[in-house]
């Protein structure tokens, strides 16, 4: 059975260009984390209808058509930066720990020193703060421009996600707002 090609809002090059991820990091390590970030965080922000609309426009190449300039601007000016930082939140924990042949171990190379768990947690929280900032900007933009994106306000079915339309800041595992 063939595995369907994932439709990503950002690619490996974008991720490496706008983050501290080294160019030598294997793309097969990055792509699953981008998919998870999109499925969990971005779909929650956009709602399933707008999320799927953007994916369809990307898949067909119609995102580049003049008629879809609002969707292209949404993608390029809001969704991509938000996806970048949520992807890093998903990527960072797995950079320190690896599962190899049934064991869980820390990873380090000959010419580097692995960071501590505390340092990793600080990096993750820094990226989470950035991701929440960009998420807030995305929510504000969508609320102010909802007439441009009818999928944002369409009623969802029971197997779809409603878009988040209020603050998503989390503090200590609890939502504030």
C-alpha positions as CSV (number, residue, x, y, z in Angstrom):
1,X,0.0,0.0,0.0
2,X,1.4,3.4,-1.0
3,X,1.8,6.0,1.7
4,X,0.1,9.3,0.6
5,X,2.4,12.3,0.1
6,X,2.1,14.8,3.0
7,X,1.0,18.3,2.1
8,X,3.3,20.6,4.1
9,X,2.9,24.3,4.8
10,X,6.7,24.5,5.1
11,X,9.4,22.4,3.7
12,X,12.8,21.3,4.9
13,X,14.6,24.2,3.3
14,X,12.3,26.8,4.9
15,X,12.8,25.1,8.3
16,X,16.6,25.1,8.0
17,X,16.8,28.6,6.6
18,X,14.7,30.2,9.4
19,X,15.9,28.2,12.4
20,X,19.1,26.9,13.9
21,X,18.7,23.4,12.4
22,X,21.9,22.5,10.6
23,X,21.7,21.8,6.9
24,X,23.0,18.2,7.4
25,X,19.9,17.1,9.4
26,X,18.2,14.3,7.6
27,X,14.8,15.5,6.1
28,X,13.3,12.1,7.0
29,X,13.7,13.1,10.6
30,X,12.1,16.6,10.1
31,X,9.1,15.8,7.9
32,X,7.1,13.7,10.5
33,X,7.6,16.5,13.1
34,X,6.2,19.1,10.6
35,X,3.2,16.8,10.0
36,X,2.6,16.5,13.7
37,X,2.9,20.2,14.3
38,X,0.4,20.9,11.4
39,X,-2.1,18.2,12.5
40,X,-2.1,19.3,16.2
41,X,-1.3,23.0,16.3
42,X,-2.1,24.5,12.9
43,X,-5.3,22.6,12.3
44,X,-6.5,23.7,15.7
45,X,-5.8,27.4,14.8
46,X,-7.3,27.2,11.3
47,X,-10.1,24.7,11.8
48,X,-10.3,21.6,9.6
49,X,-12.1,23.4,6.8
50,X,-9.6,26.2,6.2
51,X,-6.7,23.8,6.9
52,X,-7.9,21.4,4.2
53,X,-8.6,24.3,1.8
54,X,-5.0,25.5,2.1
55,X,-3.7,21.9,1.7
56,X,-5.8,21.5,-1.4
57,X,-4.6,24.8,-2.9
58,X,-1.0,23.8,-2.3
59,X,-1.5,20.3,-3.7
60,X,-3.1,21.5,-6.9
61,X,-0.8,24.5,-7.3
62,X,-3.8,26.8,-7.3
63,X,-2.3,28.7,-4.3
64,X,-0.3,30.6,-6.9
65,X,-3.4,31.8,-8.9
66,X,-4.3,35.5,-8.6
67,X,-7.8,34.5,-7.5
68,X,-6.2,32.9,-4.4
69,X,-4.0,35.8,-3.3
70,X,-5.7,36.1,0.1
71,X,-5.0,32.4,0.8
72,X,-1.4,32.8,-0.4
73,X,-0.9,35.8,1.8
74,X,-2.4,33.9,4.8
75,X,0.0,31.0,4.1
76,X,3.1,33.1,3.5
77,X,2.6,35.8,6.1
78,X,1.0,33.9,9.0
79,X,0.8,30.1,8.6
80,X,4.4,29.4,7.6
81,X,6.0,31.2,10.5
82,X,3.5,29.6,13.0
83,X,4.2,26.2,11.5
84,X,7.9,26.7,11.8
85,X,7.9,27.4,15.5
86,X,5.4,24.7,16.4
87,X,7.5,22.3,14.3
88,X,10.6,23.2,16.4
89,X,8.6,22.5,19.6
90,X,8.0,19.0,18.2
91,X,11.5,18.5,16.8
92,X,13.7,19.6,19.7
93,X,12.9,16.8,22.2
94,X,13.8,14.2,19.7
95,X,17.1,15.8,18.9
96,X,18.5,14.8,22.3
97,X,17.0,11.4,22.6
98,X,16.9,8.5,20.1
99,X,15.3,5.1,20.1
100,X,17.8,2.6,18.6
101,X,17.3,-1.2,18.5
102,X,15.0,-1.2,21.5
103,X,16.9,1.2,23.7
104,X,16.4,4.9,24.5
105,X,19.6,6.8,24.5
106,X,21.0,10.3,24.3
107,X,22.6,11.3,21.1
108,X,25.9,13.1,20.6
109,X,28.6,13.2,17.9
110,X,32.3,13.1,18.2
111,X,32.7,16.8,17.8
112,X,29.9,18.0,20.0
113,X,28.7,17.9,23.5
114,X,25.0,17.0,24.3
115,X,23.1,19.6,26.2
116,X,21.4,18.8,29.5
117,X,17.6,18.1,29.8
118,X,17.3,21.5,31.6
119,X,18.9,23.3,28.7
120,X,16.6,21.4,26.2
121,X,13.6,22.3,28.2
122,X,14.6,26.0,28.1
123,X,15.0,25.8,24.3
124,X,11.6,24.1,23.9
125,X,10.0,26.8,26.0
126,X,11.6,29.5,24.0
127,X,10.2,28.0,20.8
128,X,6.8,27.5,22.4
129,X,6.7,31.2,23.4
130,X,7.5,32.1,19.7
131,X,4.9,29.6,18.4
132,X,2.3,31.1,20.7
133,X,3.2,34.6,19.6
134,X,2.8,33.7,15.9
135,X,-0.4,31.8,16.7
136,X,-1.9,34.9,18.3
137,X,-1.0,36.9,15.3
138,X,-2.7,34.2,13.1
139,X,-5.8,34.2,15.2
140,X,-6.1,38.0,15.2
141,X,-5.6,38.1,11.4
142,X,-8.2,35.4,10.7
143,X,-10.7,37.1,13.0
144,X,-10.2,40.5,11.4
145,X,-10.3,39.0,7.9
146,X,-12.8,36.2,8.3
147,X,-14.8,37.4,5.3
148,X,-11.9,36.5,3.1
149,X,-11.8,33.0,4.4
150,X,-15.4,31.5,4.5
151,X,-14.0,28.1,5.6
152,X,-13.0,29.7,8.8
153,X,-16.6,30.3,9.8
154,X,-18.3,27.3,8.3
155,X,-20.0,24.8,10.6
156,X,-17.8,21.8,11.2
157,X,-18.9,18.1,11.4
158,X,-18.2,15.9,14.4
159,X,-15.0,14.5,12.8
160,X,-13.5,18.0,12.2
161,X,-11.8,20.6,14.4
162,X,-13.3,24.0,15.1
163,X,-10.9,26.9,14.7
164,X,-9.5,28.5,17.9
165,X,-10.7,32.1,18.0
166,X,-9.3,33.2,21.3
167,X,-6.0,33.3,23.1
168,X,-3.9,30.1,23.1
169,X,-1.3,31.1,25.6
170,X,-0.6,28.2,28.0
171,X,1.0,28.6,31.4
172,X,2.0,25.6,33.5
173,X,-0.3,23.2,31.5
174,X,-3.3,25.4,31.9
175,X,-4.9,27.6,29.3
176,X,-5.1,31.3,30.0
177,X,-7.8,33.4,28.3
